[in-house]
């Protein structure tokens, strides 16, 4: 049920010198939108592409066969 399900999504880290992602908890709002949640392991020194509390679009991406992950890809509403 949307709004109650917590899932793991990956948010790109900026200024890392290479493409890097951080796993983050998110509250599913619809099939392809989530609200990013603050977790216990949140590091305020990391610069995330989308901030905690933001509503973002997600999509499945293949990272290495056969693994697919959900990646935050577009901002819908800033926190």
C-alpha positions as CSV (number, residue, x, y, z in Angstrom):
1,X,0.0,0.0,0.0
2,X,1.5,3.3,-1.0
3,X,2.4,5.8,1.7
4,X,3.2,3.1,4.3
5,X,5.8,1.0,2.5
6,X,9.5,1.8,3.2
7,X,11.9,0.7,0.5
8,X,15.6,1.2,-0.2
9,X,16.6,3.5,-3.1
10,X,20.0,4.7,-4.2
11,X,20.8,8.4,-4.4
12,X,23.8,9.6,-6.4
13,X,26.6,11.3,-4.3
14,X,28.0,14.5,-5.8
15,X,31.7,15.6,-5.7
16,X,33.0,12.1,-5.2
17,X,35.3,12.0,-8.3
18,X,33.5,9.0,-9.6
19,X,29.9,7.9,-9.9
20,X,28.8,6.8,-6.4
21,X,25.5,6.0,-4.8
22,X,24.3,5.8,-1.2
23,X,21.5,3.5,-0.2
24,X,18.7,5.4,1.5
25,X,15.3,4.6,3.0
26,X,12.3,6.0,1.2
27,X,8.6,6.0,1.7
28,X,6.9,4.8,-1.5
29,X,4.2,7.3,-2.6
30,X,3.3,5.7,-6.0
31,X,4.8,3.2,-8.4
32,X,7.6,5.5,-9.4
33,X,7.8,8.2,-6.7
34,X,9.2,8.2,-3.2
35,X,10.0,10.6,-0.3
36,X,13.6,10.2,0.9
37,X,13.9,9.5,4.6
38,X,16.7,10.3,7.0
39,X,18.3,7.2,8.3
40,X,20.6,6.4,11.3
41,X,23.6,6.2,9.0
42,X,23.0,9.5,7.3
43,X,26.3,11.4,6.9
44,X,25.8,15.2,6.8
45,X,29.2,15.6,5.1
46,X,28.0,13.7,2.0
47,X,26.4,15.8,-0.8
48,X,23.4,13.9,-2.1
49,X,21.9,14.7,-5.5
50,X,18.5,15.0,-3.7
51,X,18.1,16.0,-0.1
52,X,16.4,14.1,2.7
53,X,12.6,14.9,2.6
54,X,12.5,15.5,-1.1
55,X,10.0,13.7,-3.3
56,X,11.8,12.1,-6.2
57,X,11.1,9.9,-9.2
58,X,12.7,6.5,-9.2
59,X,13.6,3.9,-11.9
60,X,15.1,0.5,-12.0
61,X,18.7,0.3,-13.2
62,X,21.0,-2.6,-13.9
63,X,24.2,-2.2,-12.0
64,X,25.8,-5.6,-12.5
65,X,24.1,-8.6,-13.9
66,X,21.7,-9.8,-12.7
67,X,21.2,-7.1,-10.0
68,X,18.7,-4.3,-10.5
69,X,18.4,-1.4,-8.0
70,X,16.0,1.5,-7.6
71,X,17.7,4.8,-8.3
72,X,16.5,8.4,-7.6
73,X,16.5,10.1,-11.0
74,X,14.5,13.3,-10.9
75,X,13.3,15.9,-8.3
76,X,9.6,16.3,-8.1
77,X,9.4,18.4,-4.9
78,X,12.3,19.8,-2.8
79,X,12.1,19.2,1.0
